[in-house]
Amino acid sequence: MILRPTAIAGVVEVRAEPAEDARGRFVRTWCAGEFAAAGLDFRPYQISLSENPRRHTLRGLHYQDPPAVERKLIRCLRGAVLDVAVDLRRDSPTWRRWVAVELDAARHNALFIPQGCAHGFLTLTGDAWLEYLIDAPYVPGTARGVRWDDPAFGIAWPAAPAVISDRDRDWPRYA
Ligand SMILES: Cc1cn([C@H]2C[C@H](O)[C@@H](COP(=O)(O)OP(=O)(O)O[C@H]3O[C@@H](C)C(=O)[C@@H](O)[C@H]3O)O2)c(=O)[nH]c1=O
């Protein structure tokens, strides 16, 4: 497992190092000790699955305000997505900057999103499944959002969404 920092502090791509033999592959996808060694004290509380049948489905951009903050590790179990994190920490040198990482089930890579960053993704294939490891319980009504196409961020999505929820289309602009 290789933890690769991105341009946003705390947003980390986790690259897998599969062990392969005649039977197939064995892939470590999270390890408390290896995360701690990289400065990430991340202990999952719940695991959730997001199934997206159609290509160019967009979900996000979502974040949580204190005290309902969460950190999450996101991996594509099937298909591929462009996964995006946006830095909403006003005291951060990369405030309002974004990073995008293609998560591909065949590569087993994942993206770690710290608290204070918004997250969203666009599916690049049909039938894209995302697994979330999240360090907090789900509390309905605590999700916040910003718009995927907000000019405050200028995210270079490779395509416009073909499927998006009304809620995600209508999030307020970031002030
Ligand atoms: C997020 C979530 C939703 N739900 C329920 C609520 C609702 O009935 C249904 C769909 O919820 P949502 O519309 O919020 O799902 P979705 O838009 O996929 O929300 C997710 O988006 C991505 C971008 C993230 O980063 C995630 O943290 C999460 O916010 O699932 C849970 O039971 N547990 C959860 O953790």
The ligand as an ORCA input file, in Angstrom:
! r2SCAN-3c Opt
* xyz 0 1
  C     -24.880      9.109      2.731
  C     -25.918      8.140      3.313
  C     -27.195      8.089      2.785
  N     -28.111      7.237      3.308
  C     -29.464      7.183      2.690
  C     -30.214      8.488      2.681
  C     -31.009      8.426      1.399
  O     -32.230      7.728      1.605
  C     -30.132      7.601      0.475
  C     -29.323      8.435     -0.515
  O     -28.627      9.441      0.227
  P     -27.823     10.594     -0.526
  O     -28.689     11.195     -1.581
  O     -27.301     11.521      0.531
  O     -26.639      9.776     -1.197
  P     -25.362     10.356     -1.943
  O     -25.779     11.574     -2.716
  O     -24.745      9.261     -2.670
  O     -24.444     10.824     -0.746
  C     -23.079     10.579     -0.758
  O     -22.477     11.401     -1.768
  C     -21.069     11.326     -1.857
  C     -20.618     12.353     -2.876
  C     -20.383     11.388     -0.551
  O     -19.276     11.935     -0.410
  C     -21.018     10.632      0.558
  O     -20.419     10.949      1.816
  C     -22.496     10.880      0.607
  O     -22.736     12.239      0.953
  O     -29.276      6.832      1.307
  C     -27.806      6.419      4.372
  O     -28.669      5.636      4.859
  N     -26.551      6.456      4.902
  C     -25.596      7.294      4.409
  O     -24.413      7.298      4.917
*
